[in-house]
Amino acid sequence: MSAIAIISQKGGAGKTTLAIHLAAAAERSGQTALIIDTDPQATASQWAEWRKGAPPEVIDSAPPRIAAKVTAAKAQGAAMIVIDTPPHADSAATRAIEVADLVLVPCRPSAFDLAAIRTTIQLARLVGKAAHVVFTAGPPNAPRIYEDARSLVTGFGAQCCPIILPDRAIYRHASAAGATAFELEPGGKAAREIEQLHIWACSQVNMFTPANVMEAIR
């Protein structure tokens, strides 16, 4: 059982999209997943309402209650708990980092976005956790852009997730429909990239070996 914190002090980084798709990938592999929505805008909670009870489950939480809700969820058998945090909210991000087994920082591969995540990376370091940056919403085919972005992130003292989630229209279509990329385009590129991210995340927290997860999602 593992808790994954999705944090970024910058808005528009794709935190909720990452959270709901990572949890959906966990459910698809046979894991029971839960999203804890700590954002006052309650985007993940609204998405869950549109799904009318279809998994993954989403619950809300005030920052002081995050740890208690993670503990309760683990006791009830949740295998993967994904904590979606708001931008510009150190208290929620700090509480999420404290209970997390893995900290993911979604970030667009642009100069302004990369500069903005330094505060987020420093916050994770202050709590004593390593942050992994996940590049999101960038161009699908631009290796030089991602190479330069990785160099900057390394210079900030953080690590880069090897899986990139580039900008794909299916994420916008899925969110508006209360769905996921798996449901609208199960054989599409976005679905495959999320599956790969889930495999990588599991390997980071020793939940499954990649081979086990691959077998589960076939």
N, C-alpha and C positions, 0 to 999 in steps of 0.2 A: 504494500500500500504506500503510495507516494503522493505528495502535494507539490504542485507546480505553480509558482507565482509568475504571472504575466505582468510586468511592470514597465512603465515608461512615463517620465515626467512630461513628455511632449504629447499633445493631442494628435489624433489622426495617424497614429502609428500602426493601427490595425490590431490593437490588443484584443478586442472582443471577437473579431473574426478569427484570430489565432486561438483564443480560448475555446470557442464553440466547436471549431473544427478539430482541435486536438482531443477534446472530450468525445466528440462523435467518432473519431478514429479509434479511441479506446473502447467505446461501446461496440463498434464494429468487429473488434478483435476478440470480443467476449469478456472484456473487463467492465465492471460497473463503474461508471464515471459520474462525477458531480461537479457542477460549476458553482462557485461561490461568487456572486456578483456584489462587489463593494462600491460600485460606481453609482453616485446619486442619480445619474441619468438613466440607470437601469436598462441599458440597451440589451444586455443578455437576457434579463428577465422578460422584457417585451418580446424578444425572439421566442422565448420558451412559451409564452402565452399563445403566440401564433401557431405553435406546434401542437397545442391542445393535448399535452401530456406525453407526447412522444419523447423518448430519451435523446440526449442526456438531460437529467434533471438539473434545474437551476434554482438556487435559493439565494436570497439577499442577506447581507450582513453589514452591520456597522463595524468600523475598524476594531474597536475593543473586543468584539465578539468573534473575530476570525479564528483565533486559536481554539476556542471552545467548539466552534462549529466544525473545524477540521477534526478535532478529537472525536466528536460525536459521529461524524461521517465515517471515520475509520472504524469505529466500534460497530457501526451498522453494515460494514462490509464493502464500503467504497474502495475500489482498487486505485483509481486515479482521481485526485481532487485538483481541479484547475481554478485558481483564484484570479479573477479579472479585476484589475484595480483602475481607479480613475487617474487622469493626468493631474499634475500640480497638487498632489495630495501625499505629502511625506508620511503622514500617520498611517494611512491605509497601506502604502507601499512597504513601510517598515514592518508593520504587523504581518504582512504577507510573506516578506522575506524571512522573518524570524521562524516561521513554521514550515517554510518550503524545503523540500529536498532538492529542487532544481529551480533556478531563477532564469527566466527567459525575458529578454528585452527586445521586442520587435522594433525595427528601425528601417525607414526608407534609406536607400543608399545615396543620399544627397548631402551636400556639405552642411546645410543648415540643420538637417535632422541628426547627422552624425555629431555635430558640435553639441547639440542639445542633450544627447544621451550621456555626456560625461557626468552630469549630476546624478543620474540614475545609477551609473556604474559605481560612483563614489559612495552612494547610499548603501548599495549592496555590500561594498567592501567594509563600510563602517559596522555593519551588522555581522560581518565575518563570513559572508557567502560570496562565492564566485558567480559572476553574471555571464550568461551566454547570449550574445546578440544574434537575433534571427532577422535576416534581411527580408523585408516585405515590400510589396507594391512597387518594385522597380521594374525596369525593362526585362523581358524574358531572355533576350540574347544580347548581353553587354558584358562580356567577361572582364574587360578592363575596368569598368565601373566598380565591379564587385572586388576585384583585386585591390584597387585603391582604397575601397571602404574597409576591407579586411586589415590593411596596413594601419589605417587610422585607429580602428578598434583595438588592435594589438598594442598600439602606442598608448591607448587609454588604460591598459592593464586588464582588459577583458578578453574573453574568448569568443570565437565565432562558431555558431552552429553550421555544420557543413551543408545543411539543406536550405535552399533559398525558396521563398514563396513569392514569385514575381506577380506583378499586377495581372489579374485575370478577371474578365467580366463576370465569370460564373460566381465569384464571391458576392458581388453586388446583387445578382439575380437571386441567389440562394437566400441571402439575408432578407430581402424584400418578401420572399415567399415563406419565411419561417422554415427554411430548409437548409441543407448543406450541399456542398459540391458532390458528396457521395450520392445523394439522392437525385440530383438533377443531371449529373454527368458522371456516373459511377466508373466509367472507363476513361475519363478525361485526365488531362495533365494535372489539374489542380488536385484531384482526388489522389493521384499517385504521389504527388509531392507531399501531401499531408500524411499519407501512409508512411512515407519515408521519414518524415519528421517524428511521427509517433514511434517508429522503430528506434530512431536515434535517442529520443527522450527516455524510452524504456531502458535502453542500454546504459544511459547515464545514471539511472537510479537502481540498476540491477534488478529490474522487475522481471524481464525476460531477456533471453538472448535474442539477437535479431532473427535467427533461424526460427525460434519458437513463435515470434510475432508474425513472421511471414507465413508460417503454416496456418496461424489462426485467421489471417485475413484472406486467405485463398478461398 
